[in-house]
Amino acid sequence: MEKDIFCRIIEGKAPGRIVYQDDEVVAFWDIHPKAPVHILIIPRKHITSVCELSEQDAPILGKMALVADKIAKQEGISETGFRLVLNCGPDSGMIVPHLHMHLLGGRRLGGLVA
């Protein structure tokens, strides 16, 4: 099975502007940003989507949210606000089949974005 682009970024086999990484998650700038700050936060473990989470994997969502908050502070958007988005399946606009959280901010966000 061919690895998705996010797995290749994690492995260093594809480029990514990484802003955070630890043993569980990696965060990098989205290549098609929908806001001045648009960073993707992904688990190192390949999980297809939030719809495929197991009971054992559920804590990764909390970790991803904590990392998002840390990055929002680092990027200077925590005071004015930011949005976190999780998509599930093709009708949501999900393109890469790897669980990821969008961190969006840096401007006033209107309707649905990401």
Phi and psi in radians as a Rosetta constraint file:
Dihedral C 1 N 2 CA 2 C 2 CIRCULARHARMONIC -1.280 0.35
Dihedral N 2 CA 2 C 2 N 3 CIRCULARHARMONIC 2.397 0.35
Dihedral C 2 N 3 CA 3 C 3 CIRCULARHARMONIC -1.332 0.35
Dihedral N 3 CA 3 C 3 N 4 CIRCULARHARMONIC 2.514 0.35
Dihedral C 3 N 4 CA 4 C 4 CIRCULARHARMONIC -1.309 0.35
Dihedral N 4 CA 4 C 4 N 5 CIRCULARHARMONIC 2.927 0.35
Dihedral C 4 N 5 CA 5 C 5 CIRCULARHARMONIC -1.048 0.35
Dihedral N 5 CA 5 C 5 N 6 CIRCULARHARMONIC -0.605 0.35
Dihedral C 5 N 6 CA 6 C 6 CIRCULARHARMONIC -1.181 0.35
Dihedral N 6 CA 6 C 6 N 7 CIRCULARHARMONIC -0.706 0.35
Dihedral C 6 N 7 CA 7 C 7 CIRCULARHARMONIC -1.085 0.35
Dihedral N 7 CA 7 C 7 N 8 CIRCULARHARMONIC -0.674 0.35
Dihedral C 7 N 8 CA 8 C 8 CIRCULARHARMONIC -1.202 0.35
Dihedral N 8 CA 8 C 8 N 9 CIRCULARHARMONIC -0.612 0.35
Dihedral C 8 N 9 CA 9 C 9 CIRCULARHARMONIC -1.128 0.35
Dihedral N 9 CA 9 C 9 N 10 CIRCULARHARMONIC -0.779 0.35
Dihedral C 9 N 10 CA 10 C 10 CIRCULARHARMONIC -0.988 0.35
Dihedral N 10 CA 10 C 10 N 11 CIRCULARHARMONIC -0.734 0.35
Dihedral C 10 N 11 CA 11 C 11 CIRCULARHARMONIC -1.373 0.35
Dihedral N 11 CA 11 C 11 N 12 CIRCULARHARMONIC -0.110 0.35
Dihedral C 11 N 12 CA 12 C 12 CIRCULARHARMONIC 1.383 0.35
Dihedral N 12 CA 12 C 12 N 13 CIRCULARHARMONIC 0.264 0.35
Dihedral C 12 N 13 CA 13 C 13 CIRCULARHARMONIC -1.689 0.35
Dihedral N 13 CA 13 C 13 N 14 CIRCULARHARMONIC -0.041 0.35
Dihedral C 13 N 14 CA 14 C 14 CIRCULARHARMONIC -2.459 0.35
Dihedral N 14 CA 14 C 14 N 15 CIRCULARHARMONIC 2.588 0.35
Dihedral C 14 N 15 CA 15 C 15 CIRCULARHARMONIC -1.247 0.35
Dihedral N 15 CA 15 C 15 N 16 CIRCULARHARMONIC 2.586 0.35
Dihedral C 15 N 16 CA 16 C 16 CIRCULARHARMONIC -2.842 0.35
Dihedral N 16 CA 16 C 16 N 17 CIRCULARHARMONIC 2.385 0.35
Dihedral C 16 N 17 CA 17 C 17 CIRCULARHARMONIC -1.469 0.35
Dihedral N 17 CA 17 C 17 N 18 CIRCULARHARMONIC 1.481 0.35
Dihedral C 17 N 18 CA 18 C 18 CIRCULARHARMONIC -1.299 0.35
Dihedral N 18 CA 18 C 18 N 19 CIRCULARHARMONIC 2.304 0.35
Dihedral C 18 N 19 CA 19 C 19 CIRCULARHARMONIC -1.958 0.35
Dihedral N 19 CA 19 C 19 N 20 CIRCULARHARMONIC -0.254 0.35
Dihedral C 19 N 20 CA 20 C 20 CIRCULARHARMONIC -2.812 0.35
Dihedral N 20 CA 20 C 20 N 21 CIRCULARHARMONIC 2.491 0.35
Dihedral C 20 N 21 CA 21 C 21 CIRCULARHARMONIC -2.756 0.35
Dihedral N 21 CA 21 C 21 N 22 CIRCULARHARMONIC 2.545 0.35
Dihedral C 21 N 22 CA 22 C 22 CIRCULARHARMONIC -2.550 0.35
Dihedral N 22 CA 22 C 22 N 23 CIRCULARHARMONIC -2.860 0.35
Dihedral C 22 N 23 CA 23 C 23 CIRCULARHARMONIC -1.195 0.35
Dihedral N 23 CA 23 C 23 N 24 CIRCULARHARMONIC -0.328 0.35
Dihedral C 23 N 24 CA 24 C 24 CIRCULARHARMONIC -1.958 0.35
Dihedral N 24 CA 24 C 24 N 25 CIRCULARHARMONIC -0.599 0.35
Dihedral C 24 N 25 CA 25 C 25 CIRCULARHARMONIC -2.362 0.35
Dihedral N 25 CA 25 C 25 N 26 CIRCULARHARMONIC 2.784 0.35
Dihedral C 25 N 26 CA 26 C 26 CIRCULARHARMONIC -2.331 0.35
Dihedral N 26 CA 26 C 26 N 27 CIRCULARHARMONIC 2.480 0.35
Dihedral C 26 N 27 CA 27 C 27 CIRCULARHARMONIC -2.257 0.35
Dihedral N 27 CA 27 C 27 N 28 CIRCULARHARMONIC 2.399 0.35
Dihedral C 27 N 28 CA 28 C 28 CIRCULARHARMONIC -2.654 0.35
Dihedral N 28 CA 28 C 28 N 29 CIRCULARHARMONIC 2.797 0.35
Dihedral C 28 N 29 CA 29 C 29 CIRCULARHARMONIC -1.190 0.35
Dihedral N 29 CA 29 C 29 N 30 CIRCULARHARMONIC 2.408 0.35
Dihedral C 29 N 30 CA 30 C 30 CIRCULARHARMONIC -1.232 0.35
Dihedral N 30 CA 30 C 30 N 31 CIRCULARHARMONIC 2.419 0.35
Dihedral C 30 N 31 CA 31 C 31 CIRCULARHARMONIC -1.403 0.35
Dihedral N 31 CA 31 C 31 N 32 CIRCULARHARMONIC -0.197 0.35
Dihedral C 31 N 32 CA 32 C 32 CIRCULARHARMONIC -2.225 0.35
Dihedral N 32 CA 32 C 32 N 33 CIRCULARHARMONIC 1.223 0.35
Dihedral C 32 N 33 CA 33 C 33 CIRCULARHARMONIC -1.124 0.35
Dihedral N 33 CA 33 C 33 N 34 CIRCULARHARMONIC 2.477 0.35
Dihedral C 33 N 34 CA 34 C 34 CIRCULARHARMONIC -1.838 0.35
Dihedral N 34 CA 34 C 34 N 35 CIRCULARHARMONIC 0.018 0.35
Dihedral C 34 N 35 CA 35 C 35 CIRCULARHARMONIC -2.731 0.35
Dihedral N 35 CA 35 C 35 N 36 CIRCULARHARMONIC 2.862 0.35
Dihedral C 35 N 36 CA 36 C 36 CIRCULARHARMONIC -0.961 0.35
Dihedral N 36 CA 36 C 36 N 37 CIRCULARHARMONIC -0.644 0.35
Dihedral C 36 N 37 CA 37 C 37 CIRCULARHARMONIC -1.960 0.35
Dihedral N 37 CA 37 C 37 N 38 CIRCULARHARMONIC 2.044 0.35
Dihedral C 37 N 38 CA 38 C 38 CIRCULARHARMONIC -2.510 0.35
Dihedral N 38 CA 38 C 38 N 39 CIRCULARHARMONIC 1.713 0.35
Dihedral C 38 N 39 CA 39 C 39 CIRCULARHARMONIC -2.074 0.35
Dihedral N 39 CA 39 C 39 N 40 CIRCULARHARMONIC 2.425 0.35
Dihedral C 39 N 40 CA 40 C 40 CIRCULARHARMONIC -1.748 0.35
Dihedral N 40 CA 40 C 40 N 41 CIRCULARHARMONIC 2.356 0.35
Dihedral C 40 N 41 CA 41 C 41 CIRCULARHARMONIC -2.055 0.35
Dihedral N 41 CA 41 C 41 N 42 CIRCULARHARMONIC 2.127 0.35
Dihedral C 41 N 42 CA 42 C 42 CIRCULARHARMONIC -2.278 0.35
Dihedral N 42 CA 42 C 42 N 43 CIRCULARHARMONIC 2.622 0.35
Dihedral C 42 N 43 CA 43 C 43 CIRCULARHARMONIC -1.351 0.35
Dihedral N 43 CA 43 C 43 N 44 CIRCULARHARMONIC 2.565 0.35
Dihedral C 43 N 44 CA 44 C 44 CIRCULARHARMONIC -1.129 0.35
Dihedral N 44 CA 44 C 44 N 45 CIRCULARHARMONIC -0.648 0.35
Dihedral C 44 N 45 CA 45 C 45 CIRCULARHARMONIC -1.244 0.35
Dihedral N 45 CA 45 C 45 N 46 CIRCULARHARMONIC 2.307 0.35
Dihedral C 45 N 46 CA 46 C 46 CIRCULARHARMONIC -1.266 0.35
Dihedral N 46 CA 46 C 46 N 47 CIRCULARHARMONIC 2.040 0.35
Dihedral C 46 N 47 CA 47 C 47 CIRCULARHARMONIC -2.230 0.35
Dihedral N 47 CA 47 C 47 N 48 CIRCULARHARMONIC 2.212 0.35
Dihedral C 47 N 48 CA 48 C 48 CIRCULARHARMONIC -1.059 0.35
Dihedral N 48 CA 48 C 48 N 49 CIRCULARHARMONIC -0.811 0.35
Dihedral C 48 N 49 CA 49 C 49 CIRCULARHARMONIC -2.864 0.35
Dihedral N 49 CA 49 C 49 N 50 CIRCULARHARMONIC 3.063 0.35
Dihedral C 49 N 50 CA 50 C 50 CIRCULARHARMONIC -1.062 0.35
Dihedral N 50 CA 50 C 50 N 51 CIRCULARHARMONIC -0.460 0.35
Dihedral C 50 N 51 CA 51 C 51 CIRCULARHARMONIC -1.257 0.35
Dihedral N 51 CA 51 C 51 N 52 CIRCULARHARMONIC -0.235 0.35
Dihedral C 51 N 52 CA 52 C 52 CIRCULARHARMONIC -1.869 0.35
Dihedral N 52 CA 52 C 52 N 53 CIRCULARHARMONIC 0.148 0.35
Dihedral C 52 N 53 CA 53 C 53 CIRCULARHARMONIC -1.121 0.35
Dihedral N 53 CA 53 C 53 N 54 CIRCULARHARMONIC 2.434 0.35
Dihedral C 53 N 54 CA 54 C 54 CIRCULARHARMONIC -1.719 0.35
Dihedral N 54 CA 54 C 54 N 55 CIRCULARHARMONIC 2.951 0.35
Dihedral C 54 N 55 CA 55 C 55 CIRCULARHARMONIC -0.988 0.35
Dihedral N 55 CA 55 C 55 N 56 CIRCULARHARMONIC -0.703 0.35
Dihedral C 55 N 56 CA 56 C 56 CIRCULARHARMONIC -1.190 0.35
Dihedral N 56 CA 56 C 56 N 57 CIRCULARHARMONIC -0.510 0.35
Dihedral C 56 N 57 CA 57 C 57 CIRCULARHARMONIC -1.511 0.35
Dihedral N 57 CA 57 C 57 N 58 CIRCULARHARMONIC -0.258 0.35
Dihedral C 57 N 58 CA 58 C 58 CIRCULARHARMONIC -0.929 0.35
Dihedral N 58 CA 58 C 58 N 59 CIRCULARHARMONIC -0.666 0.35
Dihedral C 58 N 59 CA 59 C 59 CIRCULARHARMONIC -1.058 0.35
Dihedral N 59 CA 59 C 59 N 60 CIRCULARHARMONIC -0.329 0.35
Dihedral C 59 N 60 CA 60 C 60 CIRCULARHARMONIC -1.108 0.35
Dihedral N 60 CA 60 C 60 N 61 CIRCULARHARMONIC -0.508 0.35
Dihedral C 60 N 61 CA 61 C 61 CIRCULARHARMONIC -1.129 0.35
Dihedral N 61 CA 61 C 61 N 62 CIRCULARHARMONIC -0.700 0.35
Dihedral C 61 N 62 CA 62 C 62 CIRCULARHARMONIC -1.115 0.35
Dihedral N 62 CA 62 C 62 N 63 CIRCULARHARMONIC -0.745 0.35
Dihedral C 62 N 63 CA 63 C 63 CIRCULARHARMONIC -1.078 0.35
Dihedral N 63 CA 63 C 63 N 64 CIRCULARHARMONIC -0.736 0.35
Dihedral C 63 N 64 CA 64 C 64 CIRCULARHARMONIC -1.101 0.35
Dihedral N 64 CA 64 C 64 N 65 CIRCULARHARMONIC -0.694 0.35
Dihedral C 64 N 65 CA 65 C 65 CIRCULARHARMONIC -1.153 0.35
Dihedral N 65 CA 65 C 65 N 66 CIRCULARHARMONIC -0.706 0.35
Dihedral C 65 N 66 CA 66 C 66 CIRCULARHARMONIC -1.111 0.35
Dihedral N 66 CA 66 C 66 N 67 CIRCULARHARMONIC -0.708 0.35
Dihedral C 66 N 67 CA 67 C 67 CIRCULARHARMONIC -1.142 0.35
Dihedral N 67 CA 67 C 67 N 68 CIRCULARHARMONIC -0.698 0.35
Dihedral C 67 N 68 CA 68 C 68 CIRCULARHARMONIC -1.031 0.35
Dihedral N 68 CA 68 C 68 N 69 CIRCULARHARMONIC -0.768 0.35
Dihedral C 68 N 69 CA 69 C 69 CIRCULARHARMONIC -1.090 0.35
Dihedral N 69 CA 69 C 69 N 70 CIRCULARHARMONIC -0.750 0.35
Dihedral C 69 N 70 CA 70 C 70 CIRCULARHARMONIC -1.066 0.35
Dihedral N 70 CA 70 C 70 N 71 CIRCULARHARMONIC -0.772 0.35
Dihedral C 70 N 71 CA 71 C 71 CIRCULARHARMONIC -1.192 0.35
Dihedral N 71 CA 71 C 71 N 72 CIRCULARHARMONIC -0.685 0.35
Dihedral C 71 N 72 CA 72 C 72 CIRCULARHARMONIC -1.013 0.35
Dihedral N 72 CA 72 C 72 N 73 CIRCULARHARMONIC -0.728 0.35
Dihedral C 72 N 73 CA 73 C 73 CIRCULARHARMONIC -1.134 0.35
Dihedral N 73 CA 73 C 73 N 74 CIRCULARHARMONIC -0.773 0.35
Dihedral C 73 N 74 CA 74 C 74 CIRCULARHARMONIC -1.060 0.35
Dihedral N 74 CA 74 C 74 N 75 CIRCULARHARMONIC -0.655 0.35
Dihedral C 74 N 75 CA 75 C 75 CIRCULARHARMONIC -1.536 0.35
Dihedral N 75 CA 75 C 75 N 76 CIRCULARHARMONIC -0.046 0.35
Dihedral C 75 N 76 CA 76 C 76 CIRCULARHARMONIC 1.344 0.35
Dihedral N 76 CA 76 C 76 N 77 CIRCULARHARMONIC 0.444 0.35
Dihedral C 76 N 77 CA 77 C 77 CIRCULARHARMONIC -1.996 0.35
Dihedral N 77 CA 77 C 77 N 78 CIRCULARHARMONIC 0.045 0.35
Dihedral C 77 N 78 CA 78 C 78 CIRCULARHARMONIC -1.227 0.35
Dihedral N 78 CA 78 C 78 N 79 CIRCULARHARMONIC -0.546 0.35
Dihedral C 78 N 79 CA 79 C 79 CIRCULARHARMONIC -1.243 0.35
Dihedral N 79 CA 79 C 79 N 80 CIRCULARHARMONIC -0.705 0.35
Dihedral C 79 N 80 CA 80 C 80 CIRCULARHARMONIC -1.554 0.35
Dihedral N 80 CA 80 C 80 N 81 CIRCULARHARMONIC -0.337 0.35
Dihedral C 80 N 81 CA 81 C 81 CIRCULARHARMONIC 1.984 0.35
Dihedral N 81 CA 81 C 81 N 82 CIRCULARHARMONIC 2.743 0.35
Dihedral C 81 N 82 CA 82 C 82 CIRCULARHARMONIC -2.663 0.35
Dihedral N 82 CA 82 C 82 N 83 CIRCULARHARMONIC 2.935 0.35
Dihedral C 82 N 83 CA 83 C 83 CIRCULARHARMONIC -2.116 0.35
Dihedral N 83 CA 83 C 83 N 84 CIRCULARHARMONIC 2.458 0.35
Dihedral C 83 N 84 CA 84 C 84 CIRCULARHARMONIC -1.991 0.35
Dihedral N 84 CA 84 C 84 N 85 CIRCULARHARMONIC 2.307 0.35
Dihedral C 84 N 85 CA 85 C 85 CIRCULARHARMONIC -2.285 0.35
Dihedral N 85 CA 85 C 85 N 86 CIRCULARHARMONIC 2.336 0.35
Dihedral C 85 N 86 CA 86 C 86 CIRCULARHARMONIC -2.087 0.35
Dihedral N 86 CA 86 C 86 N 87 CIRCULARHARMONIC 2.213 0.35
Dihedral C 86 N 87 CA 87 C 87 CIRCULARHARMONIC -1.858 0.35
Dihedral N 87 CA 87 C 87 N 88 CIRCULARHARMONIC 2.654 0.35
Dihedral C 87 N 88 CA 88 C 88 CIRCULARHARMONIC -2.445 0.35
Dihedral N 88 CA 88 C 88 N 89 CIRCULARHARMONIC 1.918 0.35
Dihedral C 88 N 89 CA 89 C 89 CIRCULARHARMONIC 1.566 0.35
Dihedral N 89 CA 89 C 89 N 90 CIRCULARHARMONIC 2.876 0.35
Dihedral C 89 N 90 CA 90 C 90 CIRCULARHARMONIC -1.102 0.35
Dihedral N 90 CA 90 C 90 N 91 CIRCULARHARMONIC -0.588 0.35
Dihedral C 90 N 91 CA 91 C 91 CIRCULARHARMONIC -1.187 0.35
Dihedral N 91 CA 91 C 91 N 92 CIRCULARHARMONIC -0.317 0.35
Dihedral C 91 N 92 CA 92 C 92 CIRCULARHARMONIC -1.449 0.35
Dihedral N 92 CA 92 C 92 N 93 CIRCULARHARMONIC -0.216 0.35
Dihedral C 92 N 93 CA 93 C 93 CIRCULARHARMONIC 1.727 0.35
Dihedral N 93 CA 93 C 93 N 94 CIRCULARHARMONIC 0.068 0.35
Dihedral C 93 N 94 CA 94 C 94 CIRCULARHARMONIC -1.143 0.35
Dihedral N 94 CA 94 C 94 N 95 CIRCULARHARMONIC 2.167 0.35
Dihedral C 94 N 95 CA 95 C 95 CIRCULARHARMONIC -1.816 0.35
Dihedral N 95 CA 95 C 95 N 96 CIRCULARHARMONIC -0.801 0.35
Dihedral C 95 N 96 CA 96 C 96 CIRCULARHARMONIC -1.660 0.35
Dihedral N 96 CA 96 C 96 N 97 CIRCULARHARMONIC 2.142 0.35
Dihedral C 96 N 97 CA 97 C 97 CIRCULARHARMONIC -1.380 0.35
Dihedral N 97 CA 97 C 97 N 98 CIRCULARHARMONIC 1.141 0.35
Dihedral C 97 N 98 CA 98 C 98 CIRCULARHARMONIC -2.593 0.35
Dihedral N 98 CA 98 C 98 N 99 CIRCULARHARMONIC 2.181 0.35
Dihedral C 98 N 99 CA 99 C 99 CIRCULARHARMONIC -0.824 0.35
Dihedral N 99 CA 99 C 99 N 100 CIRCULARHARMONIC 2.241 0.35
Dihedral C 99 N 100 CA 100 C 100 CIRCULARHARMONIC -2.665 0.35
Dihedral N 100 CA 100 C 100 N 101 CIRCULARHARMONIC 2.579 0.35
Dihedral C 100 N 101 CA 101 C 101 CIRCULARHARMONIC -1.968 0.35
Dihedral N 101 CA 101 C 101 N 102 CIRCULARHARMONIC 2.266 0.35
Dihedral C 101 N 102 CA 102 C 102 CIRCULARHARMONIC -1.572 0.35
Dihedral N 102 CA 102 C 102 N 103 CIRCULARHARMONIC 2.259 0.35
Dihedral C 102 N 103 CA 103 C 103 CIRCULARHARMONIC -1.856 0.35
Dihedral N 103 CA 103 C 103 N 104 CIRCULARHARMONIC 2.023 0.35
Dihedral C 103 N 104 CA 104 C 104 CIRCULARHARMONIC -2.143 0.35
Dihedral N 104 CA 104 C 104 N 105 CIRCULARHARMONIC 2.412 0.35
Dihedral C 104 N 105 CA 105 C 105 CIRCULARHARMONIC -3.124 0.35
Dihedral N 105 CA 105 C 105 N 106 CIRCULARHARMONIC -2.951 0.35
Dihedral C 105 N 106 CA 106 C 106 CIRCULARHARMONIC 1.671 0.35
Dihedral N 106 CA 106 C 106 N 107 CIRCULARHARMONIC -0.042 0.35
Dihedral C 106 N 107 CA 107 C 107 CIRCULARHARMONIC -2.813 0.35
Dihedral N 107 CA 107 C 107 N 108 CIRCULARHARMONIC 2.928 0.35
Dihedral C 107 N 108 CA 108 C 108 CIRCULARHARMONIC -1.227 0.35
Dihedral N 108 CA 108 C 108 N 109 CIRCULARHARMONIC 2.190 0.35
Dihedral C 108 N 109 CA 109 C 109 CIRCULARHARMONIC -1.698 0.35
Dihedral N 109 CA 109 C 109 N 110 CIRCULARHARMONIC 2.268 0.35
Dihedral C 109 N 110 CA 110 C 110 CIRCULARHARMONIC -1.550 0.35
Dihedral N 110 CA 110 C 110 N 111 CIRCULARHARMONIC -2.268 0.35
Dihedral C 110 N 111 CA 111 C 111 CIRCULARHARMONIC -1.030 0.35
Dihedral N 111 CA 111 C 111 N 112 CIRCULARHARMONIC -2.756 0.35
Dihedral C 111 N 112 CA 112 C 112 CIRCULARHARMONIC -1.115 0.35
Dihedral N 112 CA 112 C 112 N 113 CIRCULARHARMONIC 2.292 0.35
Dihedral C 112 N 113 CA 113 C 113 CIRCULARHARMONIC -2.365 0.35
Dihedral N 113 CA 113 C 113 N 114 CIRCULARHARMONIC 2.635 0.35
